Each structure stands twice: as structure tokens, then as C-alpha cells.
Amino acid sequence: MKLNDNTEAKRILSELYTDINNNKEIDKNDYSKDFVLKTYNLLDKNYSETYLFGRLRDDRQVQHVLNHMDNGSKYQERIDQLSRNLNYAVN
């Protein structure tokens, strides 16, 4: 039994990877695309979502790419939420 369900985090990373890959002009050296892929792979190795998304939030090159994407602000908001563990509500 898995302790956490990281389906939402994987969905966001998958969409982000696809959007970066479709827009070749933004990420010319593929740094951000590779960083997102590494983050996705580390989720399977039980790394903390807050740690991994905090690294995405704090990386300057990833933020530069997000700032130049049409829907980058949406991704920045979700990355910020997951880096602070705001994905869960307390009843």
C-alpha cells in the first residue's frame, strides 16, 4: 500500500513537460524539460512532493521558461501550491 497518491503531481509535471517540449524556442538547451523529467522520475522513488516542487519553484531557468510560456502562470501557481503542500484540505 502506498502512503501517498502523487497522481495530481505527476499530471502537472506531465503537462508541463509536454508544453515545454512543444515550444522549442523557450527552452533551447532542454535544461527545464530535463529538470521536469527528473522531478517526475524522483516522485516514484518516494521523494517528498514539497521538496521536489520547491526545487522547481526555486530554479531560475525553470522560472524563466515559465515566465515566457502562455500558461506559465498557471503552472507557477500549481508548483507553488505543491511546494507548500497546499494540495490537501483538513476536514
N, C-alpha and C positions, 0 to 999 in steps of 0.2 A: 504494500500500500504506500502510495506517495503521500508525503506530508503536505505538499503544496501543489496547486494547479497553476502552471505557468502558461496556459493556453492563450490568455489575453496578451501577455508579454511577447510570446512567440508570434502572434498575429501582427502586432505592431511592428516588430522587427522585420518580419517577412514583407510587409507592405512598404516599409521604409527602404529595405534593400532593393525591392523591385523599382520603386520610384527613383532611387539614386542611379540604378543601373540603366533605366530608360532615358535619363538625362545625362548624357556623357560629358557635356560641356562644363557642368558644375564640378565634378569630381574627376579631374583629368588623370591624377596619379592613382586612382582607385583606393586611396587611403581610407576614406569614410566607408565605402562599400565593404572593404575587408574588415574594418573595425566592427561594423554592424554584424557581419557574418560570424566573426569570432565571439561576439557577445551572444548571439543566438546559440552557438555551439556550447558555450560555457553554461547556459541555462540547464542543459542536460546533465551537467556534472555537479549539480546541486550548489552552484554559487548563488549567493543572495541576489535577488532582483534589485534591491535597493543599492547594493554595491555596484552591480553591472550597469544599471541605468544612471547611477551617479557618475560613473566613468564616462558614459555617453554625454551626459549633461555638461561635464567639465572639460571635455576635449574641444580645443579651439577649432581644429579643422572640421570636425563634425558640425559644430555650431555654425561655422562659415558656410558649409554646404546647406544646412537647414535654412539659414537666412536668405539664401538665393533660390530656394525652391518655392513654387507657388503655394503649396500646402505645408510649408515648413513650420509655420506657427502652430499648426495642429499637432505635428509630431513633437515640437518642443514642449507643448503643454502636457502631452501624454508621458513623455520621457521624464519631465519634472514631477508629475504625479507618481509615477512608478519609482522614481528615485527617493521619494519621501514616503513610500508605502501607503499612498492615499487611495489605493485600488480597493480597499476593503472597508466596509462600514461596520460599526459596532451597534448592535441592537440593544 
